[in-house]
C-alpha cells in the first residue's frame, strides 16, 4: 500500500470544507466563500492542531487520517478524524443553538455517504465531546471508509519461487 490516500483524503476534505458556504460562515462569518482558501492553515488544518497561544476567539477544524486495521489482504479501513472546536464566547449562535454542533452537522451532511473517500460510502462512526484547551469546546467526528490495498511498483523482479497466477 502506498498510503497516497492520506494525501488524497485530506485534500478532498479540505476542498469539501472550504467550498461549502455554510461551513465557511460558521468558521468565520467575515470570510466570503471566494476567500475561503485563506482559512487553510490558519483555522482549518490537515493535521491535529491546537493553538499554543490564543489572542482572538476563533473556531477551528482539524482533520487527519489513520489506517485502523487491515480487513484482509485486499482491503484496509481508513478512518478520518475531524476535530471541531471553538472559543466559549463563540459557542452560542445568534439564531440559537451551538456553533460546534451546527458545524458538525454541516460537515456530516457534506461528507457522510460520500463516494470520494475510498470504496463505497464514507460512514459516520462517532461524534464525541472534545475540549482541547481552557475555554475551548468542541467535538471529534470519526468517519470510516474501506479502500483497496495497492502494491507499490518497486521495479524489483518477482522472486522465481513465488506463484504468479
N, C-alpha and C positions, 0 to 999 in steps of 0.2 A: 504494500500500500504506500502510495506516495505522499499522503497527507496534504495534498493540494486542496482538499476540501476545506481545510481550516481557512485558507485564504479566500476561497470562493464563497463559503458560507458567510464569512464576515463582511466581505464586500457586498454581497446580496442584502444582508441585514442592514448595513449602513445605508444602502440605497432605499430599501423599503421604509426606513425611518425618516430619512431626510427628504423624501419626495411626498410624504403624507402631510398635508396642510394641518390636520387636526393634531397630529403628534408634534409637529414643529411648534405650533402655537402653544401647546401645553408645556413644552420645554422652555420656550421664551416667547412671550406674546409680542415682543417688539421686533422679532425677526420675520421678514416676509419669506414666503416659500422660495422665491427666486434667490434669496441669500442664505438659504438653509445650510449650504455646504460649509459656511463659516462655523457651524456648531460642531463639526467634526474635529476631534482632538481638543475641544475646549469644553464641551458639555456632553458630547457623545463620543465614547471611546471603545475601540475594538479590543479591549482587554479590561481586566478588573482594575479599576482605578478609584482611589479615594483621595480627595484633595488634602494636602498636608496642612495648608492654612486657608481659611475661608474669610475673605474680605467682604464679599457680597453674597447674599442669599441667592442660591441657584438651584436648578433642577438638573439632574444628571441621568443619563442612560449609559450603561456599560454592558458589554457582552463579550462572551468567549465561547469556544467550542472545545469539548473534550470527547475522546473516544472512551466510553464507559466499558464496553465489552465487545468482544468479537462473537457474533452469533454462531458462526461456523466458518469454514474455510472460504466461503463465498461472500458473506456479508459481515458488516460490523455496524455498530449502533452509535452514531454521533449524538451528543447532547449539546444543545445550545442553551447557555445560561444568559439571562437578561436581568441586570440589576437596575432598578428604577428607584431613585431616591431624591428627596428634596428637603430644603430647609423648612423647619416647622412654620415659619412665617408665610410660606407659600402653599402650605397644605390645603387650606380651605379655598375652594374655587368661588368666584363672585356669584355664580349661579347656583351654588350649593354643591356639596359633595367634596371628595378628597382628590387632589391632583394626582397622587400616585396611583390611586385606584382607577381613575379615568384613563391615565396613561397606559396602565397595564391592560385595560380593556381594549383600548385602541390598538395597542401592539398585537394583542391576541387576535383581534379582528383582521389585522393586516397580514399576519403570517400563519396563523393556525390553519392547517389544511393546505398550506402552500405546497406545490409540487416542485419548487425551485431549490429545495433543501433535501438532497438525496433522492432515493426511490420512493414512490408512493407519496403520502402526505405527511407533512410535519405535524406533530401532535403535541398539544399542551399536556404536560405531565403534572406540573405542580405550580402553585403560587404561594409563596411563604413570606412572612414578615422578614424585614431586613433593616437593621439600624447600624449603619457603618461608623457613625461618629456622633458626638454630642450635638443635639439639636437637629439631626437629620433622621428622617424616617422614610421607609420605602418597602419594596417587595423585591423578591427574586423569582423570576419565572423560569421554568425549566421545560424545554421542548425536546422531544425525541424524534429521531429520524432513523432511517435504515439506508445504508449505501453499500455499493459493491466494493470489495477489496480490489485494488488494482495492483498489478505487479509492476515494479519499476523496470524499465528496459535498461539493464545494466550493460548489455553488449557482450556479456560473458556467454560462452557456449554452454549448452545443456550438457551435464555430465553424461557420459556414454552409458552408465548403468541405470539411468533414470528412464522410466516409461514416458513416452511422449504421446501416446494415443489412448 
